[in-house]
């Protein structure tokens, strides 16, 4: 499923919209995408503050990618 989201829509935008988008990402499957439509620099900054990053492969919008899980970032041989 693809969802386009206007991050500037709402009384407490864009912060509240970004927070809601990130909550939705937790429940959606890996094949689902949320395309955030709005000011790129502001949206990227809000995502970074929350530990997420924009997907650079999505033109004219931002798709949030969750931060890597600790198991995915560890290198072989590193202590846990």
Secondary structure, DSSP 8 states (H G I E B T S, - for coil): -EEEEETT-STTTTHHHHHHHHHHHHHS-TT-EEEEES-HHHHHHHHHHTT-EE-TT-TTSEEEE----HHHH--TT---
